[in-house]
Amino acid sequence: MKEHEYSNGEITVIWKPDVCQHSAVCLNLLPQVYNPGKRPWINLGDTPSELLRAQINACPSSALSYIENKEI
């Protein structure tokens, strides 16, 4: 299964396109992050990690997930 990873340094967002149901929850909650017309279509920018976590937890298909990056 193919996965794509996007990091803001604090968390890494993982997108599994084969699992995505295209419900657009991500687009509706954080349109500044998710833009299917751009490449890459996920751009975390300076979006607070708390908002990203909340949106990812609302993903109905679990196509989006995240991992906490550990400080070195």
Secondary structure as UniProt FT lines:
FT   STRAND          4..7
FT   STRAND          11..15
FT   TURN            17..19
FT   HELIX           25..29
FT   TURN            31..33
FT   TURN            36..37
FT   TURN            45..46
FT   HELIX           49..57
FT   TURN            60..61
FT   STRAND          64..68
//
